[in-house]
Amino acid sequence: MKLPLSTALLAFCACAARAAAVSPIDGAQLVEQISTLASDEFEGRAPGTQGEKLTIEYLQQQFKKLGLEPGNPDGTYLQSVPLVGISSHPTLSYGGKQLKFGDDYIAWTARPEPNLDVNESELVFVGYGVQAPEFTWDDYKGADLKGKTLVMLINDPPVPDPKHPRQLDGNVFGGHAVTWYGRWNYKYEMAARLGAAAALIVHETKAAGYPYDVVVNGWGRENFALKDKTPEPYLPAMAGWLQHERACDLFKAAGLDFQELKQRAAARDFKPLPLGIKINLTSVNATREVASHNVVARIPGSDPQLKNEVVVYTAHWDHFGIDETLPGPRTQQIFHGAVDNASGVAALLQIAKAYKALPAAPKRTILFVATTAEERGLLGAQYYVRHPLYPINKTVLNINIDGLNMWGRTREVELSGMGKSSADNIVAAIAAKQGRVVKPDSNVSYGSYYRGDQLEFARAGVPTIYLRSSASKTLYYTAHQYHTVNDVVQANWNTAGAVEDINLLFQAGYQAAQAKDAPKWKAGAEFQR
């Protein structure tokens, strides 16, 4: 017999309420787990190091202790992710001027070759490097760019609102919000697609939302690529960043003004502009094969049919390891990655514990994936999506956790990528019960939706949930601790906000796992399948 809609809805809400009531999220235990993962002993959790070995052992032990089944159908808690570690030692010069690696530019390659030479390559300014037919925007205009080195601007083209010229048009490239077209991933992929030999993005701190040091720390040492027989299709042979002042110098050497060209690039009639300068960009590379791993655990679904569908929780376990060239004692050379992302991994463990405390497993299967090499280009998530342990077309939702709010409760819940799928409704309803309201990511220029593991699932057609902290101290963290050795456990942390967010994500996954209909993309979402 079918229940009336109102009765069914009340029953569903009551079930969700019971799930919330039994949620055993523990703030003190959360900090304990973060402290373990972010300890000196774990050495910054770089892939292919002793830090990885300790991390994946710890996570397997924790999942076993909680009673979760191995997530890999082969009966293990590990998914092998074959990587190649590449330490690039580049040189860059033009017109007899030699730039200094690190201070002036960063460049690297994803190709495991001992030497790469981009010699006498013509520099071409391609504006924002965007080709977006839906916005009638094409910065390339059919230009032949094979073998050339592209210089690009960060973020999306800023298009004024025709009714309010001092404001940006929210209907074109999201206005102030960074879209997929504004991300470095997209820009490098376009360069590779067009046959460019190299691509250099001009870093601007305000536009990027983080200082140039973040680029240096993230890309200036050993980088990783998925081990494959063919070159990575998302990257040209050489990719990199130009520090802003050095980019201005480069344009000046070409007899051009950077700011003037930047303004010209904000128009639809912009065309690629050869700078009349040839660049020499070479790299001597040391390579090593790295056998890295995603850690996977699962709670099988209880419904005979729906158990074949999966809700996937992800959080990356990796960080940047150790930089022995830094001054001070060893503890000051370790990138501990406490918030980014020991906190997210600890959240996975807390959510897993909450599911195991339920009187019955949810209808759909719940999968937990602690990914590797996120900091090196979302590689662990990318590998999972390319080699899924459970069919991607049966994966109904990805909930990614990349940094928790460790600074106390907030009245607002910031949902990165808000407006893309019906999963928004789940988040909004749960937040309302917590006495909170959902709003879009406030740091829209940061483009956070396109920066984390959720992007790889979205690109494969899976709707996602990704929260960002609205705490005021988040900005201080980004400016002074993010991707530095200062991202450590703090004595003044207040876990109340983190616990509330973890409860929200637990309940969101539970509701998606129980509901008759899975979350759907909204019309016009760029990843709609």
GITA-V288563 format. One record per residue. N is the residue number from 0. RES is the residue in three letters. SS is DSSP state (h for helix, s for strand, l for the rest). PHI is phi in degrees with one decimal (NA if undefined). Layout:
# GITA-V288563
n = [N N]
res = [RES RES]
ss = [SS SS]
phi = [PHI PHI]
This chain:
# GITA-V288563
n = [0 1 2 3 4 5 6 7 8 9 10 11 12 13 14 15 16 17 18 19 20 21 22 23 24 25 26 27 28 29 30 31 32 33 34 35 36 37 38 39 40 41 42 43 44 45 46 47 48 49 50 51 52 53 54 55 56 57 58 59 60 61 62 63 64 65 66 67 68 69 70 71 72 73 74 75 76 77 78 79 80 81 82 83 84 85 86 87 88 89 90 91 92 93 94 95 96 97 98 99 100 101 102 103 104 105 106 107 108 109 110 111 112 113 114 115 116 117 118 119 120 121 122 123 124 125 126 127 128 129 130 131 132 133 134 135 136 137 138 139 140 141 142 143 144 145 146 147 148 149 150 151 152 153 154 155 156 157 158 159 160 161 162 163 164 165 166 167 168 169 170 171 172 173 174 175 176 177 178 179 180 181 182 183 184 185 186 187 188 189 190 191 192 193 194 195 196 197 198 199 200 201 202 203 204 205 206 207 208 209 210 211 212 213 214 215 216 217 218 219 220 221 222 223 224 225 226 227 228 229 230 231 232 233 234 235 236 237 238 239 240 241 242 243 244 245 246 247 248 249 250 251 252 253 254 255 256 257 258 259 260 261 262 263 264 265 266 267 268 269 270 271 272 273 274 275 276 277 278 279 280 281 282 283 284 285 286 287 288 289 290 291 292 293 294 295 296 297 298 299 300 301 302 303 304 305 306 307 308 309 310 311 312 313 314 315 316 317 318 319 320 321 322 323 324 325 326 327 328 329 330 331 332 333 334 335 336 337 338 339 340 341 342 343 344 345 346 347 348 349 350 351 352 353 354 355 356 357 358 359 360 361 362 363 364 365 366 367 368 369 370 371 372 373 374 375 376 377 378 379 380 381 382 383 384 385 386 387 388 389 390 391 392 393 394 395 396 397 398 399 400 401 402 403 404 405 406 407 408 409 410 411 412 413 414 415 416 417 418 419 420 421 422 423 424 425 426 427 428 429 430 431 432 433 434 435 436 437 438 439 440 441 442 443 444 445 446 447 448 449 450 451 452 453 454 455 456 457 458 459 460 461 462 463 464 465 466 467 468 469 470 471 472 473 474 475 476 477 478 479 480 481 482 483 484 485 486 487 488 489 490 491 492 493 494 495 496 497 498 499 500 501 502 503 504 505 506 507 508 509 510 511 512 513 514 515 516 517 518 519 520 521 522 523 524 525 526 527 528]
res = [MET LYS LEU PRO LEU SER THR ALA LEU LEU ALA PHE CYS ALA CYS ALA ALA ARG ALA ALA ALA VAL SER PRO ILE ASP GLY ALA GLN LEU VAL GLU GLN ILE SER THR LEU ALA SER ASP GLU PHE GLU GLY ARG ALA PRO GLY THR GLN GLY GLU LYS LEU THR ILE GLU TYR LEU GLN GLN GLN PHE LYS LYS LEU GLY LEU GLU PRO GLY ASN PRO ASP GLY THR TYR LEU GLN SER VAL PRO LEU VAL GLY ILE SER SER HIS PRO THR LEU SER TYR GLY GLY LYS GLN LEU LYS PHE GLY ASP ASP TYR ILE ALA TRP THR ALA ARG PRO GLU PRO ASN LEU ASP VAL ASN GLU SER GLU LEU VAL PHE VAL GLY TYR GLY VAL GLN ALA PRO GLU PHE THR TRP ASP ASP TYR LYS GLY ALA ASP LEU LYS GLY LYS THR LEU VAL MET LEU ILE ASN ASP PRO PRO VAL PRO ASP PRO LYS HIS PRO ARG GLN LEU ASP GLY ASN VAL PHE GLY GLY HIS ALA VAL THR TRP TYR GLY ARG TRP ASN TYR LYS TYR GLU MET ALA ALA ARG LEU GLY ALA ALA ALA ALA LEU ILE VAL HIS GLU THR LYS ALA ALA GLY TYR PRO TYR ASP VAL VAL VAL ASN GLY TRP GLY ARG GLU ASN PHE ALA LEU LYS ASP LYS THR PRO GLU PRO TYR LEU PRO ALA MET ALA GLY TRP LEU GLN HIS GLU ARG ALA CYS ASP LEU PHE LYS ALA ALA GLY LEU ASP PHE GLN GLU LEU LYS GLN ARG ALA ALA ALA ARG ASP PHE LYS PRO LEU PRO LEU GLY ILE LYS ILE ASN LEU THR SER VAL ASN ALA THR ARG GLU VAL ALA SER HIS ASN VAL VAL ALA ARG ILE PRO GLY SER ASP PRO GLN LEU LYS ASN GLU VAL VAL VAL TYR THR ALA HIS TRP ASP HIS PHE GLY ILE ASP GLU THR LEU PRO GLY PRO ARG THR GLN GLN ILE PHE HIS GLY ALA VAL ASP ASN ALA SER GLY VAL ALA ALA LEU LEU GLN ILE ALA LYS ALA TYR LYS ALA LEU PRO ALA ALA PRO LYS ARG THR ILE LEU PHE VAL ALA THR THR ALA GLU GLU ARG GLY LEU LEU GLY ALA GLN TYR TYR VAL ARG HIS PRO LEU TYR PRO ILE ASN LYS THR VAL LEU ASN ILE ASN ILE ASP GLY LEU ASN MET TRP GLY ARG THR ARG GLU VAL GLU LEU SER GLY MET GLY LYS SER SER ALA ASP ASN ILE VAL ALA ALA ILE ALA ALA LYS GLN GLY ARG VAL VAL LYS PRO ASP SER ASN VAL SER TYR GLY SER TYR TYR ARG GLY ASP GLN LEU GLU PHE ALA ARG ALA GLY VAL PRO THR ILE TYR LEU ARG SER SER ALA SER LYS THR LEU TYR TYR THR ALA HIS GLN TYR HIS THR VAL ASN ASP VAL VAL GLN ALA ASN TRP ASN THR ALA GLY ALA VAL GLU ASP ILE ASN LEU LEU PHE GLN ALA GLY TYR GLN ALA ALA GLN ALA LYS ASP ALA PRO LYS TRP LYS ALA GLY ALA GLU PHE GLN ARG]
ss = [l l l l h h h h h h h h h h h h h h h h h l l l l l h h h h h h h h h h h l l h h h l l l l l l l h h h h h h h h h h h h h h h h h l l s s l l l l l l l s s s s s s s s s s s s s s s s s l l s s s l s l l l s s s s l l l l l l s s s s s s s s s s s l l l l l s s h h h l s s l l l l l l l l l l s s s s s l l l l l l s l l l l l l l s l l l l l l l l l l l h h h l h h h h h h h h h h l l l l s s s s s s l h h h h l l l h h h h h h h h l l s s s s s l l l l l l l l l l l s s s s s s h h h h h h h h h h l l l l h h h h h h h l l l l l l l l s s s s s s s s s s s s s s s s s s s s s s s s s s s l l l l l l h h h l s s s s s s s l l l l l s l l l l l l l h h h l s l l l h h h h h h h h h h h h h h h h h h h l l l l l l l l s s s s s s s l l l l l l l h h h h h h h h l l l l l h h h s s s s s s l l l l l l s l l l l s s s s l l l l l s l h h h h h h h h h h h l l l s s s s l l l h h h l h h h l l l h h h h h h l l l l s s s s s l l l l h h h h h h h h l l l l l l l l l l l l l s l h h h h h h h h h h h h h h h h h h h l l l l l l s l l l l l l l l]
phi = [NA -81.9 -77.9 -56.2 -54.3 -63.7 -67.2 -62.5 -65.1 -62.5 -64.8 -62.8 -63.1 -64.0 -63.4 -63.8 -63.9 -63.2 -60.9 -67.5 -64.4 -89.9 -61.3 -99.4 -64.1 -122.4 -61.8 -66.7 -67.2 -56.7 -63.8 -61.9 -68.3 -61.1 -61.8 -65.9 -66.0 -98.6 -78.3 -55.9 -58.7 -86.3 53.9 79.5 53.2 -76.1 -58.6 76.6 -122.6 -58.9 -60.7 -65.2 -57.0 -66.2 -66.2 -70.3 -66.0 -61.0 -66.7 -61.9 -60.9 -66.2 -64.8 -62.6 -60.8 -77.7 89.4 -81.5 -76.3 -56.0 -84.9 -85.6 -56.6 -79.2 91.9 -116.6 -94.8 -122.9 -115.7 -66.1 -124.6 -73.6 -121.1 -119.6 -85.5 -127.8 -99.4 -93.2 -121.4 -90.8 -129.7 -138.4 -147.4 -152.7 53.4 81.2 -98.2 -100.3 -93.6 -96.9 -60.6 95.5 -66.6 -104.2 -160.2 -129.3 -143.9 -156.0 -134.6 -102.4 -102.5 -78.5 -115.5 -62.8 -140.1 -132.4 -127.8 -112.0 -100.1 49.2 -91.6 -68.6 -82.8 -130.8 -84.9 -113.9 61.2 -87.1 63.8 -114.4 -131.3 -128.8 -56.7 -66.1 -110.2 45.4 -126.2 -149.0 -77.1 -98.4 51.0 74.1 -65.1 -83.3 -115.3 -62.1 77.1 -97.0 -108.5 -94.1 -109.3 -128.2 -91.9 -78.5 72.4 -87.1 -61.5 -84.6 -104.0 -65.4 -72.9 -59.1 -86.9 -136.8 -56.8 -84.6 -113.9 -87.5 -76.5 -67.8 -91.7 -124.2 56.5 74.6 66.0 -77.3 -79.8 -72.1 -104.4 -57.8 -67.1 -90.8 -84.9 -60.7 -55.9 -63.1 -64.0 -66.7 -63.1 -63.2 -60.2 -63.9 -61.3 -90.6 81.2 -65.7 -77.5 -153.9 -143.5 -123.4 -99.0 -80.4 -83.8 -130.2 -57.9 -63.3 -68.5 -73.6 88.0 -155.0 -74.5 -60.2 -57.7 -64.0 -63.3 -62.5 -65.7 -80.4 -122.7 -87.3 -122.8 -66.4 -115.3 -129.7 -141.4 -67.1 -71.4 -151.4 -78.2 -119.0 -59.9 -57.9 -72.0 -87.0 -134.0 -73.2 -57.2 -128.8 -131.8 -176.4 -129.8 -108.2 -63.7 -53.8 -63.3 -68.3 -65.1 -60.7 -62.3 -61.0 -66.5 -63.3 -62.3 -88.3 76.6 -126.6 -107.1 -59.1 -63.2 -64.5 -69.1 -62.3 -66.5 -63.2 -70.9 -87.2 -120.7 -66.0 -87.4 -60.7 -125.4 -52.6 -120.3 -62.9 -88.2 71.4 -128.5 -109.6 -111.9 -116.3 -127.7 -122.0 -149.3 -97.8 -120.3 -100.5 -123.0 -151.2 -83.7 -124.6 -91.5 -100.3 -150.2 -88.0 -103.7 -129.5 -141.9 -145.4 -119.4 -61.6 -67.4 -97.1 -88.4 -55.2 -96.4 -69.8 -63.4 -79.7 -100.9 -133.5 -102.5 -110.0 -95.9 -130.6 -159.7 -86.0 -88.3 -84.6 -145.7 -99.9 71.0 -123.4 -119.6 -73.5 -82.5 -74.4 -73.4 93.7 -67.6 -56.8 -60.8 -90.4 -107.3 -97.0 -86.7 -69.9 57.4 -68.8 -74.6 -110.5 -140.9 -58.4 -66.1 -65.7 -69.1 -62.0 -61.9 -56.0 -65.5 -66.6 -68.2 -59.7 -62.9 -64.1 -63.9 -69.4 -82.0 -67.8 -66.5 -147.6 -66.5 -65.2 -66.6 -88.7 -72.5 -107.6 -116.8 -110.2 -126.5 -92.8 -90.5 -97.1 54.5 -65.6 -66.9 -104.5 117.1 61.1 -71.2 -64.1 -67.3 -61.3 -65.7 -59.6 -66.7 -76.8 -131.7 -67.3 -78.6 -134.8 -54.0 -62.4 -74.0 -107.6 -92.4 -91.7 -162.6 -114.8 -115.5 -105.5 -125.8 -133.9 94.4 -103.1 -80.1 -103.6 -124.8 101.9 -65.7 -130.8 -81.5 -118.8 -113.5 -92.4 -110.2 -72.4 81.2 -60.0 100.5 -93.2 -147.8 -70.7 -62.1 -54.4 -65.1 -63.7 -62.2 -62.3 -66.6 -68.7 -60.6 -60.6 -66.4 -86.1 79.3 -124.6 -120.4 -98.6 -140.8 -65.4 -52.8 -73.0 -91.2 -66.1 -71.9 -75.3 63.7 -62.3 -61.1 -99.9 -113.5 -117.7 -58.5 -58.7 -60.2 -64.5 -69.9 -61.7 -63.0 -87.5 97.9 -96.1 -59.0 -135.6 -128.6 -145.7 -88.9 -124.9 -76.9 -101.6 -63.5 -61.9 -74.8 -61.1 -64.0 -64.7 -58.7 -62.4 -76.6 -122.1 -124.8 -55.0 57.2 -129.4 -72.8 -87.9 -81.5 -124.7 -63.3 -108.8 -66.6 -95.1 -60.9 -122.5 -82.9 -59.2 -68.5 -62.0 -62.4 -64.9 -66.2 -62.5 -59.0 -61.4 -68.3 -61.1 -66.3 -63.4 -64.8 -62.8 -64.1 -64.4 -74.9 -95.1 -67.0 -64.1 -104.9 -77.8 -57.8 -126.3 -67.6 -85.3 -57.1 92.4 -63.6 -67.5 -109.1 -59.5 -116.1]
